[in-house]
Amino acid sequence: MTDIKTKHYIDSIYYDIELTARVMKVLGAQVFSKLQLSLTPEEHAALDTIYCNPDICQRDLAKLILKDRANTGRILNSLEEKNLITRCVDVKNNRLVKRLAITVEGNRQLEDINKKIKDFLKNISCKFSPEETDRLQHSLREFRKSLKEFAEMNI
């Protein structure tokens, strides 16, 4: 006999977050396509992360955007080809590393894209108040932080 209180994976918070992330990924691709933005969502995430973390190296960027180094490298090559970032060689712990910096054009495009995305998303009705959204974001960050303690992230 099956215990009715037994939860299945599809009843868990992990599954709900996973499905929400998938929907967000689809929505992100649709928004970028509809707005005819010059970057992919992945390129945008990398560029925005570089903006928020000046002089970050490729390895640290990969950790923040949760991409392996090869994918991160491809994203950076594309951003560099579009003249949105530059890579400068530096030394960290007696090793050569490539530091990333946003160009003037990269700053201009990032500001333009962020404004377009914000304006578009403003039109999507959200069932949360700004305070509830802040609490949810804080809770998700804490949840992700605790999960990272258990996850083996080989980035």
C-alpha positions in Angstrom: 0.0 0.0 0.0 1.3 3.5 -0.9 1.6 6.1 1.7 -0.4 9.1 0.5 2.0 11.5 2.3 5.0 10.2 0.4 6.2 13.0 -1.9 7.5 12.4 -5.3 10.2 14.4 -6.9 7.7 16.3 -9.0 6.1 17.5 -5.7 9.4 18.9 -4.4 10.7 22.4 -4.4 13.7 21.3 -6.5 11.4 20.3 -9.3 9.4 23.5 -9.0 12.6 25.6 -9.2 13.9 23.5 -12.1 10.6 24.0 -14.1 10.6 27.7 -13.3 14.2 28.0 -14.6 13.2 26.2 -17.8 10.3 28.5 -18.3 12.5 31.5 -17.6 15.1 30.2 -20.2 12.3 29.9 -22.8 10.9 33.3 -22.0 14.4 34.8 -22.1 15.1 33.4 -25.6 11.7 34.7 -26.7 12.3 38.2 -25.3 15.7 38.4 -27.0 14.2 37.3 -30.3 11.2 39.5 -30.1 13.3 42.6 -29.2 15.8 41.6 -31.9 18.7 42.1 -29.5 22.2 41.9 -30.7 23.3 39.4 -28.0 22.2 35.9 -27.0 20.9 35.5 -23.4 24.2 33.8 -22.5 26.3 36.6 -24.0 24.2 39.1 -22.1 24.6 37.3 -18.8 28.4 37.2 -19.3 28.6 40.9 -20.3 26.4 42.0 -17.4 28.5 39.8 -15.0 31.7 41.4 -16.3 30.2 44.8 -15.8 29.4 44.0 -12.2 32.8 42.4 -11.6 35.4 44.6 -13.3 38.7 42.9 -14.3 37.3 39.4 -13.6 39.2 36.5 -15.1 37.6 33.9 -17.4 37.7 31.1 -14.8 35.9 33.3 -12.2 33.4 34.4 -14.8 32.7 30.7 -15.7 31.9 30.0 -12.0 29.5 33.0 -11.7 27.6 32.2 -14.9 27.7 28.4 -14.3 29.2 27.5 -17.7 32.3 25.3 -18.3 35.4 27.1 -19.4 35.1 26.0 -23.0 31.5 27.5 -23.3 32.7 30.6 -21.5 35.5 30.9 -23.9 33.2 30.7 -26.9 30.9 33.3 -25.4 33.9 35.6 -24.7 35.2 35.1 -28.2 31.9 36.2 -29.6 31.8 39.3 -27.3 35.3 40.1 -28.3 34.5 39.8 -32.0 31.6 42.2 -31.5 34.1 44.7 -29.8 32.1 44.5 -26.5 35.0 43.3 -24.3 38.8 43.2 -24.3 41.0 40.6 -22.7 44.2 41.8 -20.9 46.9 39.4 -19.7 47.7 39.7 -16.0 49.4 37.6 -13.3 47.5 36.0 -10.5 49.2 33.7 -8.0 52.2 33.5 -10.3 50.0 32.4 -13.2 49.0 34.2 -16.4 45.3 35.0 -16.5 43.2 37.0 -18.9 41.3 39.8 -17.3 38.1 40.9 -18.9 37.0 44.5 -19.4 34.0 46.0 -21.2 34.6 48.4 -24.0 32.8 51.7 -24.4 30.6 50.0 -27.1 30.0 47.2 -24.7 28.8 49.6 -22.0 26.5 51.3 -24.5 25.0 48.1 -25.8 24.6 46.7 -22.3 22.8 49.8 -21.1 20.5 49.7 -24.2 19.7 46.0 -23.9 19.1 46.2 -20.1 16.6 49.1 -20.7 14.8 47.2 -23.5 14.5 44.1 -21.3 13.3 46.0 -18.3 10.7 47.9 -20.3 9.5 44.7 -21.9 9.3 42.8 -18.6 7.4 45.7 -17.0 4.5 44.7 -19.2 4.4 41.2 -17.8 2.1 41.1 -14.9 3.7 39.8 -11.8 1.7 38.4 -9.0 4.3 39.5 -6.4 4.7 42.8 -4.7 8.2 44.4 -4.9 8.7 43.3 -1.2 7.7 39.7 -1.9 10.0 39.7 -5.0 12.9 40.9 -2.8 12.2 38.2 -0.2 11.9 35.5 -2.9 15.1 36.6 -4.5 16.9 36.5 -1.2 15.5 33.1 -0.4 16.5 31.7 -3.8 20.1 33.1 -3.3 20.3 31.5 0.1 18.9 28.2 -1.2 21.4 28.2 -4.1 24.2 29.0 -1.7 23.3 26.0 0.5 23.0 23.7 -2.6 26.5 24.7 -3.8 27.9 23.3 -0.6 26.7 19.8 -1.8 27.1 20.2 -5.6 30.4 19.3 -7.2 30.8 22.2 -9.6 33.7 21.3 -12.0 34.1 24.6 -13.6 
